[in-house]
């Protein structure tokens, strides 16, 4: 394969910013050429959060977001090209994940795993068909940039019986796998997901394990916004000033999602600040906001570490996503992973801020060349499928 350039765009669960990368693919080797981040305006972020739970004027809100986010996706793509001195005509395609509005995973295959009907926050798992929705109209992006766009990456996997998530493990296997060492890639956005890569010299991905463990930064960020009016807890300093409340942590850990076996995926529909408030309202004594933040941080660390320890007691752990910048969270995570080495993905060649965007650039390349993009061992799909719809320039 000759040298080719692809753009990857990712707007995650936290909806703080759009991350954009240009990658170069040369002889199946992936390298990051340039990166760029574009903040999402507060009013757009608020609409994204509003749509996580059913409410009034949903269609109008989605219509508005579909247009406004597409404009932002177009803007960051053009700025990436300009900053990189690469002509738009030299970009093979843009892989635009879009902003997730709803993600309802596929129904569970094991009836014993079905969640109690009284657990309204998880009624989605008993639905007849999995469903996912991302917005950011690709037609507008093509029109604004004159670059082919690949988007809607998740629904084909769902149609094949999978969860449509996580999709990044296929890229992790290509970019980060070692022939000598077992590695585990931990992505910490709003939701945490892990990818286990057993040591292998082979190209098969049948042994890759990947799934969402539950919350990472999402609950912490929402609580910080509510009480400090800041988008996130800088380096986890606020959480570090509080104390973990064991009773609240125990209540949080009783959430049915944590008992589910993979394949599994989740999102803001399940883990949101309304759920936390309900548990707090049920208590007789009020907790300080800092103590709640410390407890939410502990929840993320405990649940992530528990899943990692189940898979491999001493694999190399490489963290990416926003959580890599939260020093206190990383300290708590290491406490529960004493036998694991711990680094960021930067030591493997990709800075932790850009791994997910690079993954969707790579997935765009897969779709353009009619290669499958999902891993059935991860998503639970019946077969490998081409992930993404193509909008030609």
Number of C-alpha atoms within 10 A of each C-alpha: 8 8 11 16 23 27 33 30 30 26 24 21 18 22 23 19 16 21 23 31 30 27 24 23 20 13 10 12 12 20 16 19 15 16 22 16 18 16 14 16 12 12 9 17 16 12 16 22 18 15 20 17 17 10 9 10 9 14 11 10 15 18 13 15 21 19 18 17 23 22 18 19 29 25 15 22 26 20 16 23 20 12 12 13 9 14 11 18 13 12 19 19 29 34 33 33 29 24 23 20 22 20 23 24 26 30 20 24 11 8 9 8 14 16 19 12 11 8 11 10 18 21 15 21 22 18 14 10 14 22 19 19 14 21 24 27 20 30 15 19 27 20 13 17 18 17 24 24 27 28 25 20 28 25 21 20 29 23 17 18 22 29 32 31 29 24 24 26 30 21 22 20 20 16 19 17 23 15 12 10 13 17 24 28 27 26 27 27 22 25 24 27 26 24 25 26 25 21 15 15 10 8 9 9 18 10 14 19 21 28 25 26 27 26 27 29 26 27 26 27 22 23 25 21 14 13 11 13 11 13 17 22 22 15 16 21 15 18 26 19 11 16 16 19 17 11 11 19 18 12 12 17 16 10 17 15 21 17 11 16 12 16 23 27 25 26 22 23 19 22 21 20 16 14 15 17 11 10 12 16 10 9 11 7 8 10 13 11 17 20 19 23 28 24 24 28 27 23 25 25 23 18 19 25 18 15 16 23 15 8 12 16 12 16 23 18 22 24 24 24 24 18 23 22 19 18 15 22 26 18 13 18 21 17 13 17 22 11 14 19 13 17 15 20 23 15 10 13 14 18 15 23 25 25 26 28 27 32 27 30 30 29 32 33 24 18 22 19 10 13 15 16 26 30 29 23 20 29 29 23 22 15 15 16 19 19 26 27 19 19 16 14 16
